[in-house]
Amino acid sequence: MHSQKCSYKINFMKKIITVGDFKIGKEEKKAISEVLVSGRLSEGLKTAEFERMWAEFIETRYCIATSSGSGALITALTALKYLYNLPSGTKVITSPLTYIADASSISAVSFEPVFVDVDPLTFGITPELIENHLKKTKDIKSYGIILPVDLIGYPVQIDKINKIAKKYGLLVVEDAAQAHGSVYQGKKCGSQALISIFSFYIAHNIQAGEMGAIVTNNPLLMKLCKQIKAQGRVCNCLVCTRAKGYCPNLLKFKDKIGDFDPRFTHELIGYNFKTMEFQAALGFTQLKKVKEIIKKRQRNIRYLNQKLNKYKDILQLPLYSEKVSYLSYPLVIKKPKVISRKFLREKLEENGIETRPLFGCIPTQQPAYSFLKNQYRNKLSNAEFIGTNGFYIGCHQYLSLTDLNYIVKVFKKILD
Ligand SMILES: Cc1ncc(COP(=O)(O)O)c(C=O)c1O
């Protein structure tokens, strides 16, 4: 971040422009104190309310809250594993250019990630590249799932991906962790796949500190996810978890198990990905402001694009669309020989502008997957180029016009 020994002089006051921010105002404090007053910390009514509101926002029948987006991914993949009897080693076609959680969750449930390249402007895997891959494979039976990612908020072409999945007998999980409220063909990201996930990590548009969610229209998957995230217990409904009685669905178990307690009777092997009331309560305060958050981020993207347009020969500026709920302001250096990402990021950081790399190409650039490096060498040219030359700065709702002008000034000083 901010370096004390800055050799690159800029003659104006330094600011700190963060990639994300979270302001704790009256509503947020009230939400947290309500949880404390209620005396219930682990998931309960606030979580149930958040689930109801998120399902309504995304327009799906069900939402299941989890402790993180990674937990949501692992839970969703495990639910598909159970429901469709997918064996270990099942191949999952996914994006190489994303946060590591997609690949690591696939590996965690003993599936195998298979990477296809991304679109250079919207950063997602494309229907064409998915189909090309499937056409060429000699082992179609080993494939089970397609897992596209709406990176930075850019929607993937989920209608076409669903069609390909149908043609080849595959299931679709959409990772909309970074696309809170992005719209594709009139529908919210996450509403069109069989099952989708979100993350409400602090840097995302709807923030809860740490929390995730799964959405689906399928009642069997909903039930499985509720169980899997709670160690596979027979029922995770509020009646059972509060031990105020047996929910009517469980009478069949009551006869089978003498001294029956639904909280300690486990039907499946699962995990603990339950959330806390604090997270749901905070998430809820942000969800109430979602329209404003999306609009302000779009306004910031438009403003920066307009002001930085003169650098478009050097920098690939983000595509603008009113349909995108932007996570950040992504940039890709077009001519790394003229200016390197390292140099530009260092200069921005020296001037108080936080940056993050655009995640990196998982099989060739992430050490955890170095065992795949040779297999994917020179096969994912867009993901590798963006992984090497892409980065982002903030576009969040707390940036003022003065902040935006400061960003423009710093770019001007560095690039002019
Ligand atoms: C695309 C994507 N998928 C999954 C995750 C995992 O979410 P979490 O950090 O909440 O576990 C993230 C987190 O940033 C993400 O960006």
The ligand as a MOL file (V3000), in Angstrom:
LIG
                    3D

  0  0  0     0  0            999 V3000
M  V30 BEGIN CTAB
M  V30 COUNTS 16 16 0 0 0
M  V30 BEGIN ATOM
M  V30 1 C -16.0210 -15.3430 -7.8990 0
M  V30 2 C -15.9500 -15.7560 -6.4600 0
M  V30 3 N -16.3650 -16.9860 -6.1020 0
M  V30 4 C -16.3320 -17.4020 -4.8380 0
M  V30 5 C -15.8710 -16.5900 -3.8320 0
M  V30 6 C -15.7800 -17.1200 -2.4470 0
M  V30 7 O -16.4780 -16.3530 -1.5380 0
M  V30 8 P -15.9920 -16.1960 -0.0020 0
M  V30 9 O -14.7810 -15.3430 0.0020 0
M  V30 10 O -17.1640 -15.5460 0.6390 0
M  V30 11 O -15.7350 -17.5540 0.5110 0
M  V30 12 C -15.4430 -15.2970 -4.1330 0
M  V30 13 C -14.9540 -14.3830 -3.1030 0
M  V30 14 O -14.5670 -13.2870 -3.3220 0
M  V30 15 C -15.4770 -14.8620 -5.4870 0
M  V30 16 O -15.0550 -13.6460 -5.8470 0
M  V30 END ATOM
M  V30 BEGIN BOND
M  V30 1 1 1 2
M  V30 2 1 2 3
M  V30 3 2 2 15
M  V30 4 2 3 4
M  V30 5 1 4 5
M  V30 6 1 5 6
M  V30 7 2 5 12
M  V30 8 1 6 7
M  V30 9 1 7 8
M  V30 10 2 8 9
M  V30 11 1 8 10
M  V30 12 1 8 11
M  V30 13 1 12 13
M  V30 14 1 12 15
M  V30 15 2 13 14
M  V30 16 1 15 16
M  V30 END BOND
M  V30 END CTAB
M  END
